[in-house]
Structures are given as structure tokens and as C-alpha cells.
Amino acid sequence: MSALRVNALWKAQEHDKSRKASRRARNWGLLSLAIGIVAVIVVVFWSSINYLNL
């Protein structure tokens, strides 16, 4: 939601709020990326353990 507000806030001359929304959007994006990477690693690890136990 923050990413959608950045341009509108910037155009409305709300530069501080725009920067804050931009940082929040960046942080959520990085958190999502980290969770995705961890999920892929867990799935690959789990699959390899199951494959080796067959």
C-alpha cells in the first residue's frame, strides 16, 4: 500500500511523507524477498532429505 502512495504524496508536495512511504515499501519488499529465499532453501533442503531417504 505504501508503494502506491509515493507518487501521489510527492506530487502533493508531501516530500517527507513520500520518503517515509518509499522506505516502508522498500523494507516490505526486502522482507518479502528474504522470506521467499528462505522458503526456497527450506523446500530444496527438505526435498533433498526426502530424496536421500528413499
Backbone as CSV, one residue per row, in Angstrom:
resi,resn,N_x,N_y,N_z,CA_x,CA_y,CA_z,C_x,C_y,C_z
1,MET,0.814,-1.184,0.000,0.000,0.000,0.000,0.865,1.257,0.000
2,SER,1.993,1.188,0.655,2.872,2.352,0.720,3.422,2.734,-0.645
3,ALA,3.715,1.713,-1.452,4.285,1.986,-2.766,3.306,2.751,-3.650
4,LEU,2.025,2.519,-3.464,1.023,3.215,-4.264,0.913,4.692,-3.890
5,ARG,1.293,5.020,-2.678,1.131,6.382,-2.192,2.309,7.285,-2.509
6,VAL,3.457,6.739,-2.857,4.680,7.516,-3.003,4.517,8.629,-4.045
7,ASN,4.103,8.288,-5.254,3.986,9.297,-6.304,2.939,10.347,-5.981
8,ALA,1.812,9.912,-5.434,0.757,10.868,-5.094,1.229,11.839,-4.019
9,LEU,1.928,11.332,-3.020,2.447,12.214,-1.969,3.500,13.165,-2.510
10,TRP,4.356,12.680,-3.392,5.404,13.526,-3.962,4.793,14.658,-4.782
11,LYS,3.797,14.316,-5.588,3.133,15.343,-6.408,2.368,16.346,-5.560
12,ALA,1.928,15.922,-4.381,1.195,16.811,-3.473,2.152,17.611,-2.582
13,GLN,3.434,17.598,-2.924,4.470,18.323,-2.187,4.633,17.825,-0.751
14,GLU,4.280,16.584,-0.504,4.453,15.939,0.802,5.719,15.085,0.741
15,HIS,6.860,15.748,0.599,8.109,15.041,0.342,8.543,14.159,1.516
16,ASP,8.383,14.633,2.738,8.781,13.808,3.885,7.921,12.558,3.983
17,LYS,6.626,12.704,3.800,5.729,11.549,3.847,6.009,10.606,2.677
18,SER,6.357,11.180,1.534,6.677,10.363,0.367,7.928,9.521,0.617
19,ARG,8.946,10.137,1.200,10.177,9.390,1.508,9.912,8.282,2.528
20,LYS,9.086,8.593,3.530,8.755,7.593,4.540,7.993,6.425,3.916
21,ALA,7.046,6.720,3.033,6.295,5.662,2.357,7.218,4.846,1.452
22,SER,8.174,5.507,0.818,9.121,4.812,-0.048,9.997,3.861,0.759
23,ARG,10.491,4.320,1.913,11.297,3.449,2.769,10.489,2.261,3.269
24,ARG,9.248,2.516,3.632,8.394,1.429,4.129,8.163,0.400,3.021
25,ALA,7.919,0.866,1.806,7.712,-0.050,0.682,8.975,-0.851,0.395
26,ARG,10.134,-0.192,0.458,11.406,-0.891,0.247,11.614,-1.963,1.302
27,ASN,11.352,-1.615,2.558,11.551,-2.576,3.646,10.634,-3.783,3.506
28,TRP,9.373,-3.549,3.139,8.450,-4.667,2.928,8.903,-5.531,1.753
29,GLY,9.412,-4.895,0.702,9.914,-5.648,-0.447,11.108,-6.508,-0.081
30,LEU,12.035,-5.946,0.686,13.207,-6.717,1.114,12.815,-7.855,2.051
31,LEU,11.872,-7.599,2.942,11.391,-8.654,3.834,10.740,-9.783,3.038
32,SER,9.938,-9.428,2.054,9.295,-10.440,1.209,10.326,-11.253,0.440
33,LEU,11.347,-10.587,-0.068,12.417,-11.279,-0.786,13.150,-12.246,0.141
34,ALA,13.465,-11.805,1.350,14.173,-12.657,2.304,13.329,-13.872,2.672
35,ILE,12.047,-13.670,2.907,11.161,-14.789,3.239,11.083,-15.761,2.068
36,GLY,11.021,-15.251,0.846,10.982,-16.108,-0.335,12.245,-16.931,-0.495
37,ILE,13.388,-16.312,-0.255,14.658,-17.034,-0.371,14.746,-18.128,0.689
38,VAL,14.362,-17.801,1.904,14.376,-18.802,2.979,13.423,-19.950,2.646
39,ALA,12.254,-19.627,2.113,11.282,-20.665,1.754,11.848,-21.593,0.681
40,VAL,12.502,-21.042,-0.314,13.094,-21.868,-1.378,14.182,-22.767,-0.798
41,ILE,15.013,-22.220,0.064,16.083,-23.021,0.672,15.497,-24.158,1.503
42,VAL,14.459,-23.866,2.267,13.828,-24.903,3.094,13.232,-25.993,2.218
43,VAL,12.553,-25.609,1.139,11.936,-26.594,0.251,12.999,-27.461,-0.414
44,VAL,14.073,-26.862,-0.889,15.145,-27.630,-1.531,15.792,-28.570,-0.515
45,PHE,16.049,-28.062,0.671,16.654,-28.891,1.717,15.745,-30.048,2.092
46,TRP,14.482,-29.748,2.300,13.507,-30.784,2.671,13.373,-31.840,1.562
47,SER,13.327,-31.371,0.320,13.205,-32.303,-0.810,14.433,-33.200,-0.921
48,SER,15.608,-32.635,-0.695,16.827,-33.441,-0.804,16.887,-34.490,0.309
49,ILE,16.428,-34.132,1.503,16.396,-35.110,2.598,15.428,-36.237,2.267
50,ASN,14.250,-35.906,1.766,13.274,-36.918,1.411,13.761,-37.800,0.267
51,TYR,14.471,-37.214,-0.694,15.004,-37.970,-1.821,16.070,-38.962,-1.349
52,LEU,16.923,-38.532,-0.433,18.000,-39.400,0.049,17.482,-40.519,0.941
53,ASN,16.336,-40.346,1.558,15.777,-41.371,2.448,14.979,-42.425,1.710
54,LEU,14.828,-42.296,0.408,14.046,-43.291,-0.345,14.774,-44.575,-0.515
